[in-house]
Amino acid sequence: MKVSMKLGHQTVIARIEICLLQIIMKSSRETHCHFCFSETPADVVFCPSCTIPIYCSKRCQEQSAGHISRDEDTNLGYSTNVANLSITSSCKSPRSKLFAEHRHECGGAHWAAVLPADVVLAGRIIAHSIVKRMPSGKSFAFSGPNLDLVHHYDQHSPANKLESHIYAIVLLLCLQNHYRSDLLWTEDSLSQTRNQTSLELKLQSDMPKLVLLIFQIKVNSIAIVCMRSMDRGPEHTINRGFYVAEGAKMCSVEQVRVAQALYVSGSLFNHSCQPNVHAYFLSRAFVLRTTEFIKSGSPVELSYGPQVGEMHISERQKSLQENYYFSCQCSSCSELNLSDLVMNSFCCPQSNCLGAISESTYYRSKENFVNVSLGGSYVCKLSLPDVSKVDMDMENVAKSLLQNSGVSLNIDHGCCMSCRSCIDLSSALATSHREESTIDRLKKHTFLDKTLITEALQSLKQLKKLRHPYSKALAQAEDTIAEAFAKVGDQELARKHCEASIQILEKLYHPKHIIIAHELIKLVSILLSLGDGASAAATFAQAEAIFSLYYGSHVEKVLTYMGALKKAVIDV
Ligand SMILES: C[S@@+](CC[C@H](N)C(=O)[O-])C[C@H]1O[C@@H](n2cnc3c(N)ncnc32)[C@H](O)[C@@H]1O
């Protein structure tokens, strides 16, 4: 479904797509509906055939039987043989529009409980193809799916490759076992050999294609996440803490990965560390919403996870390489930006200088490119931003790098990017880590005594002398201390530190980033506890406006606490 609406000068587009195939995560098998992924009630409904998948309702159980639409058929683009199988009319499930996505896994060991999600999804893709291609009568040669998706096979380690080859063998044997009465290997696989059976031969020739299918799923499948309260345990979560409105009581919501899915077009979007669309999920539906005006012809890019403001460029590159096997070439990884300059930096010893001191070495060439290296290893090559568009902050932080164009320049680690004064970086790092861990103790204690808070405040003071005023370490320290004050009921100080944290995060991300909205919600609950209704309402409106950019009319559907919080703000 495609929805388009005009909002002032900005066109907002939301695209909704139902997943082609999905598999619930092992960690959510007992807690979430295997069809719609919502948290299950006490009286769950089981699969009538194998009783293993659980559903939140009869409706989900029935829907799990599934429908294969003709659109999905064509989008899969079957052409190359993955398993050149032939199926007779005696198959249990005749050619039908109904397709139970786990039917081939029913009976015996439930594959999804044993095999990795990527492998089970590969099995489901093949089973999907088999069922749809079943003839009502004579045998026919089955062609497996040829998904036109990248796989990065060459970049995997030998151990990874071997593991996938073994899983591919297991998968093919499982499929053959399930369809044994119905599936015949095609004539061409019945080669005339002395020692090998036809099945062995076919396994050998089809195995590379099946291995590639598993790698395609690794690279292109998407994790479906949903919000849940933190009461159920911290595993497999991404932090999204927030306070609720009742006094100083704190409650948290987090994003939980509940499933892994393949989408026909959703899986094709490229990644950007500063995306222009936001992706979220409504049950099995993948919703993509533009968060800014996108010029015609410009790429539409979502984030696979790492983002500017959240991670330094070196960490983003590492994470994308390790998890998705590519080196990011998005615009934020191609051009010097404020966030990467300040995120992990220290402040300049000169009192009036806002220059950043980094652990990285920056070498600016005459061609106006900056090579960044960390600990002696090459990180990336960045172009300098358009000087006419550089804001004051950026200029103050990295004056030396941005000015004097046409001259090569080296700014060593430990030296200010603006005035080039130097500090003892290793001593600054050690002190910073020590002060940060003193502050982090506040998170580990349920009951906070005054000494802990006093020591944390002293550490914050030291940290401020060391770290750059826009650094992530300071934002996190302010946030932790705000949370501690909210816990002990000192809402005035909680407010002060929460606001300080937001100010830094606005520099690291941008003022309309969703992270800022989550932080503003913390501030709203603090303001409500203070009884400051006017400020709470203004802050809530600010957060709501940002969330609307990201979730449109689905804000309260995705962030279920927003309705109650809005009511609390109105009631104050
Ligand atoms: C889910 S696919 C996206 C579709 C892909 N571009 C294609 O043509 O099939 C993910 C792959 O696209 C490429 N890719 C996506 N975002 C990228 C980026 N920011 N920089 C470089 N390559 C990227 C990588 O090869 C990655 O493994």
The ligand as an ORCA input file, in Angstrom:
! r2SCAN-3c Opt
* xyz 0 1
  C      19.935     -5.445      1.610
  S      21.090     -5.235      0.333
  C      20.570     -3.801     -0.399
  C      20.330     -4.006     -1.839
  C      21.593     -4.070     -2.651
  N      22.091     -2.716     -2.897
  C      21.376     -4.789     -3.967
  O      21.666     -4.212     -5.000
  O      20.910     -5.923     -3.927
  C      22.479     -4.865      1.267
  C      23.730     -4.734      0.475
  O      23.735     -3.545     -0.309
  C      25.020     -2.927     -0.275
  N      24.914     -1.675      0.488
  C      23.830     -1.231      1.178
  N      24.075     -0.041      1.745
  C      25.345      0.284      1.440
  C      26.192      1.397      1.772
  N      25.785      2.396      2.528
  N      27.454      1.381      1.300
  C      27.918      0.371      0.522
  N      27.171     -0.703      0.182
  C      25.900     -0.758      0.632
  C      25.924     -3.900      0.469
  O      26.502     -4.743     -0.462
  C      24.949     -4.665      1.336
  O      25.396     -5.931      1.725
*
